[in-house]
Each structure stands twice: as structure tokens, then as C-alpha cells.
């Protein structure tokens, strides 16, 4: 590993997503497809007429959406929003696992990533609630502190997943990593989200624009096209944002703590995953925080230790002692008992 600039971060993120597109696509289909189907079911159940693109603001007179029970409609929209947040968190955590595995040179599967996401969904949801709760006052007081904190805490979820720190500890750790690299981190995130916004706009608007003359905006076909576009957006944008955030996190550790692939390989080979990461000589004392587990994983190992990806570390026997060298032979070769010479037969005169 080495420090990455803005262009290299985006390029590496795209390459990782392309290299693992089957795993990432499977993860997002498993997570997003049921949510899209539930959204459609809720909309069909709570509205008499639904116009594509409607939301909480659809009660406006200009909208074609109509419903007979306002309470049921608003409750359905709230459930849709909560399902979207939950699906985004689970999909993002699963993508973090697959992307980190890929970046660190290890194969992974969609099943492993989804199991990892299921184990960590509760802790990730709690961190998200804590993050939003702390950001709301900052944005209400003044937008600038809110924006500054969003960037400073942007590595909190990777910290939670990779190092096993949760809640305020993850926020403090992210704050320390981003410190002195705020502008660089902000630039990477801004460019990444601009790209995501462009892709989202094209994927969601273009299908509806192409079918506007064929499918009515209030028909089931338009609803189906809208949610199919939402599924495609999640397939593309969620892995990409997860890749950018993961690479930002690793880049910060490489720059501030000397975190590299050699260290990771050593720990994955059987050494305990706990313990501090050696800091570079130019790092300040505040940056030399212990790394903790490289990846928080499940239980089940007899040794109680796990590698960087939560897999049990098998007990590694101590290396066998090298064989003792044989004693040096004396000059003239190895000693042997003397052998009497064979008796010489006198010569026969007839020969």
C-alpha cells in the first residue's frame, strides 16, 4: 500500500468495483430487490392514484397522487424511507467487506459479505443514529460546522467495521485520522458524490423520459420503471461510495500510521490481530493510537483470535528446531578400524 492522490483514489475505486462486480451486484440485488418490491406494495396499498416521483410532498395540489386515507399514506411513506435507510446501511456494510477484501488481495463471496453485514447491522445503525443526532444541532446552528463534522466523521463506519470501535470511540478515531487531512478528504468525497449524483440523475430520469410518451405517469408500468431504475442506481452507486470511503480510510492509516500490506500479511499469517500499528517517525503523538483489531469478526475460534476479516486464526505451531549439524570429520576422512592387508601369494614359477 502507498498513499493515493485524488485521481488514484477514484481510479482504484472504479477498478475494485469492476473487478468484484459480480459479488457486489449479488449483494445489492439481495438487499435492494426485496425493498423495492415492498415499496411498490406499500404504494399500491396506500394510494388510489400514484404519480411517479411522488413523496411526502405529493399532497401538493399539483401532484396527481391521490389517496383516501392520509394517515395510512404518510405512514407508508415513512416505512418506505426507513426501509431505504436500512437497505442502504446493510448494502453499504456488505460492500465494505467485499471491497476491503479485494483491496487487500483476498477473495470473498457475496454470502460472506452479507453474513458480515447482518452481524454488524445493529452497531452500524446505532452509529448512524448517533452521527445524525450530533450533526442536526451543528447544521441548525450554522451549516459550516455541520459540513466540517461530516467530513471529519466520514471514516467512522470503516473504523467501526475494521477496528471494532463503536459509538463515540469510532467518531473520535475518525476525527483523529482526518485531522490535518480534512481538505484532501473533503475533495475526494465531493468529487465522488458529484459523480454519484450524475449517475443517479441519468439512470432515474432517462428511463422515465424515454417511456413518457408510451407509459402514463400514474400507471403501474411507470411505477415498475421507477423502481427498476432505483435498483440499478443502488447497484452502481452504493459499491462506488463504499469503495471511495474504504480507500480514504486505508489511505489515512497508511499516511499516519505506516499501515501497509506487509504488516497485514504478517498478522493474517497467525500473529494476533490486536496491538498497535507502528507509526511513522514523522507522526505526531496524537496520531499514534492503537489500531485495535484489523477487522472485527465473529466468534468460534478455539484460539479466540481472528484475522483481519473475522476468520478464525488456526493455531500456528512454533517452528521446529533446525537439525544439529553433524560433527566435522577429522582430516583424512571419517575414522574406521584398521584392516589387515590381504596376504600376498608367492609367485608360481610356471606362470
MARKOLDREN-458792 format. One record per residue (C-alpha): z, x, y; residue in three letters. Coordinates in steps of 0.5 Angstrom, whole numbers. Layout:
up, east, north, type
Z, X, Y, Ala
...
END
This chain:
up, east, north, type
0, 0, 0, Unk
-1, 2, 7, Unk
-1, -1, 14, Unk
-6, -6, 16, Unk
-9, -8, 22, Unk
-11, -15, 24, Unk
-18, -15, 21, Unk
-16, -11, 15, Unk
-10, -17, 14, Unk
-15, -22, 15, Unk
-21, -19, 10, Unk
-15, -17, 5, Unk
-13, -25, 5, Unk
-20, -27, 4, Unk
-21, -22, -2, Unk
-15, -24, -5, Unk
-17, -32, -4, Unk
-24, -31, -7, Unk
-21, -26, -13, Unk
-16, -31, -15, Unk
-20, -38, -13, Unk
-19, -41, -20, Unk
-12, -40, -20, Unk
-11, -42, -13, Unk
-15, -48, -14, Unk
-12, -51, -20, Unk
-5, -50, -17, Unk
-7, -54, -11, Unk
-11, -59, -15, Unk
-5, -61, -19, Unk
-1, -61, -13, Unk
-5, -65, -8, Unk
-9, -69, -12, Unk
-3, -74, -14, Unk
-1, -74, -7, Unk
-8, -76, -4, Unk
-8, -82, -10, Unk
-1, -84, -8, Unk
-3, -84, 0, Unk
-9, -88, -2, Unk
-5, -93, -6, Unk
0, -94, 0, Unk
-5, -95, 5, Unk
-8, -100, 1, Unk
-2, -104, -1, Unk
1, -104, 7, Unk
-5, -105, 11, Unk
-10, -111, 11, Unk
-16, -107, 14, Unk
-15, -100, 15, Unk
-20, -95, 19, Unk
-21, -88, 17, Unk
-17, -83, 21, Unk
-11, -88, 23, Unk
-4, -86, 23, Unk
2, -88, 27, Unk
-2, -89, 33, Unk
-6, -94, 29, Unk
-2, -100, 32, Unk
-6, -99, 39, Unk
-11, -105, 40, Unk
-17, -100, 40, Unk
-16, -99, 33, Unk
-19, -103, 27, Unk
-13, -102, 23, Unk
-9, -109, 21, Unk
-3, -110, 17, Unk
1, -117, 17, Unk
8, -113, 16, Unk
9, -108, 21, Unk
16, -105, 18, Unk
12, -104, 11, Unk
6, -101, 14, Unk
11, -96, 18, Unk
15, -94, 12, Unk
9, -93, 8, Unk
6, -88, 14, Unk
13, -85, 13, Unk
12, -84, 6, Unk
5, -81, 7, Unk
8, -76, 12, Unk
14, -74, 7, Unk
9, -73, 1, Unk
5, -69, 5, Unk
10, -64, 7, Unk
13, -64, 0, Unk
6, -62, -3, Unk
5, -57, 3, Unk
11, -54, 1, Unk
10, -54, -6, Unk
3, -52, -6, Unk
5, -46, -1, Unk
10, -43, -5, Unk
6, -43, -11, Unk
0, -40, -7, Unk
5, -35, -5, Unk
7, -33, -12, Unk
0, -32, -14, Unk
-3, -28, -8, Unk
3, -23, -9, Unk
2, -22, -16, Unk
-6, -21, -14, Unk
-4, -16, -8, Unk
1, -12, -13, Unk
-4, -12, -18, Unk
-1, -16, -23, Unk
-5, -22, -27, Unk
-2, -29, -26, Unk
-3, -36, -28, Unk
-3, -43, -25, Unk
2, -45, -30, Unk
7, -39, -28, Unk
6, -40, -20, Unk
7, -48, -21, Unk
14, -47, -25, Unk
16, -42, -20, Unk
14, -47, -14, Unk
18, -52, -18, Unk
24, -47, -19, Unk
24, -46, -11, Unk
22, -52, -8, Unk
29, -54, -6, Unk
31, -48, -3, Unk
24, -48, 1, Unk
25, -55, 3, Unk
32, -53, 6, Unk
30, -47, 9, Unk
24, -51, 13, Unk
29, -57, 15, Unk
34, -51, 18, Unk
28, -48, 21, Unk
25, -55, 24, Unk
33, -56, 26, Unk
33, -50, 30, Unk
26, -50, 33, Unk
27, -57, 36, Unk
32, -55, 41, Unk
28, -49, 43, Unk
22, -53, 44, Unk
25, -58, 48, Unk
29, -53, 53, Unk
23, -49, 54, Unk
16, -48, 50, Unk
16, -41, 51, Unk
23, -39, 47, Unk
20, -44, 41, Unk
14, -40, 41, Unk
17, -34, 40, Unk
22, -36, 35, Unk
16, -39, 31, Unk
13, -32, 30, Unk
20, -29, 29, Unk
22, -33, 24, Unk
15, -33, 21, Unk
17, -29, 15, Unk
23, -33, 13, Unk
19, -36, 7, Unk
17, -30, 4, Unk
24, -27, 5, Unk
27, -33, 1, Unk
22, -32, -5, Unk
21, -25, -5, Unk
28, -22, -4, Unk
32, -28, -6, Unk
35, -29, 1, Unk
36, -37, 3, Unk
38, -40, 10, Unk
40, -36, 16, Unk
40, -30, 12, Unk
33, -31, 11, Unk
32, -32, 18, Unk
36, -26, 20, Unk
32, -22, 16, Unk
25, -25, 18, Unk
28, -23, 25, Unk
29, -16, 24, Unk
22, -15, 20, Unk
18, -18, 26, Unk
23, -14, 31, Unk
18, -9, 35, Unk
12, -12, 32, Unk
12, -19, 35, Unk
6, -19, 39, Unk
2, -16, 32, Unk
5, -21, 28, Unk
3, -27, 33, Unk
-4, -24, 34, Unk
-5, -25, 26, Unk
-2, -32, 26, Unk
-6, -34, 32, Unk
-13, -32, 29, Unk
-11, -35, 22, Unk
-9, -41, 25, Unk
-16, -42, 29, Unk
-20, -40, 23, Unk
-16, -46, 19, Unk
-17, -51, 25, Unk
-24, -49, 25, Unk
-25, -50, 17, Unk
-21, -57, 18, Unk
-25, -60, 23, Unk
-31, -58, 20, Unk
-29, -61, 13, Unk
-26, -67, 15, Unk
-31, -69, 21, Unk
-37, -67, 18, Unk
-37, -72, 11, Unk
-35, -78, 16, Unk
-40, -76, 21, Unk
-46, -76, 15, Unk
-43, -82, 12, Unk
-42, -86, 18, Unk
-49, -90, 18, Unk
-48, -91, 11, Unk
-41, -93, 10, Unk
-37, -97, 14, Unk
-30, -94, 17, Unk
-26, -100, 14, Unk
-29, -99, 7, Unk
-26, -96, 1, Unk
-31, -92, 1, Unk
-29, -89, 7, Unk
-22, -88, 5, Unk
-24, -84, -1, Unk
-29, -80, 3, Unk
-23, -78, 8, Unk
-18, -76, 2, Unk
-23, -72, -1, Unk
-24, -68, 5, Unk
-17, -68, 6, Unk
-16, -65, -2, Unk
-22, -60, 0, Unk
-18, -58, 6, Unk
-12, -56, 2, Unk
-16, -52, -3, Unk
-18, -48, 2, Unk
-13, -47, 8, Unk
-6, -47, 4, Unk
-8, -41, 0, Unk
-11, -37, 6, Unk
-5, -38, 10, Unk
0, -36, 5, Unk
-4, -30, 4, Unk
-4, -28, 11, Unk
3, -29, 11, Unk
5, -26, 5, Unk
1, -20, 7, Unk
4, -20, 14, Unk
11, -19, 10, Unk
9, -14, 6, Unk
6, -10, 12, Unk
12, -11, 16, Unk
16, -8, 10, Unk
11, -2, 9, Unk
12, 0, 16, Unk
19, -1, 17, Unk
22, 1, 10, Unk
17, 5, 7, Unk
16, 0, 1, Unk
10, 2, -3, Unk
6, 1, -9, Unk
10, 7, -13, Unk
17, 4, -11, Unk
15, -3, -14, Unk
12, 0, -20, Unk
18, 4, -22, Unk
22, -2, -21, Unk
18, -6, -25, Unk
18, -1, -31, Unk
25, -2, -32, Unk
29, 0, -27, Unk
34, -5, -23, Unk
31, -9, -18, Unk
37, -9, -14, Unk
38, -4, -9, Unk
36, -1, -2, Unk
29, 1, -1, Unk
29, 8, 2, Unk
27, 7, 10, Unk
22, 12, 13, Unk
25, 17, 17, Unk
23, 14, 24, Unk
26, 7, 22, Unk
32, 5, 26, Unk
39, 4, 23, Unk
38, -4, 24, Unk
31, -4, 20, Unk
35, 0, 14, Unk
37, -7, 11, Unk
38, -7, 3, Unk
32, -10, 0, Unk
35, -14, -5, Unk
31, -17, -11, Unk
24, -15, -10, Unk
23, -22, -13, Unk
28, -28, -14, Unk
27, -30, -21, Unk
29, -35, -27, Unk
35, -33, -32, Unk
34, -32, -39, Unk
34, -24, -40, Unk
39, -21, -44, Unk
40, -15, -40, Unk
41, -20, -34, Unk
35, -16, -30, Unk
28, -19, -28, Unk
22, -15, -25, Unk
19, -16, -18, Unk
16, -23, -21, Unk
22, -26, -24, Unk
20, -24, -31, Unk
26, -21, -36, Unk
26, -14, -36, Unk
27, -11, -43, Unk
32, -6, -44, Unk
29, 1, -44, Unk
32, 6, -49, Unk
34, 13, -46, Unk
28, 18, -47, Unk
29, 22, -54, Unk
32, 29, -53, Unk
26, 34, -54, Unk
26, 37, -60, Unk
29, 44, -60, Unk
25, 50, -60, Unk
24, 54, -66, Unk
28, 61, -66, Unk
23, 66, -65, Unk
20, 70, -71, Unk
22, 78, -71, Unk
17, 83, -70, Unk
12, 83, -76, Unk
13, 76, -77, Unk
18, 72, -81, Unk
23, 75, -86, Unk
21, 75, -93, Unk
25, 78, -99, Unk
21, 85, -101, Unk
16, 84, -107, Unk
16, 90, -112, Unk
9, 92, -113, Unk
5, 91, -119, Unk
5, 97, -124, Unk
-2, 101, -124, Unk
-5, 101, -131, Unk
-7, 108, -132, Unk
-15, 109, -132, Unk
-18, 108, -139, Unk
-23, 115, -141, Unk
-28, 110, -144, Unk
-29, 106, -137, Unk
END
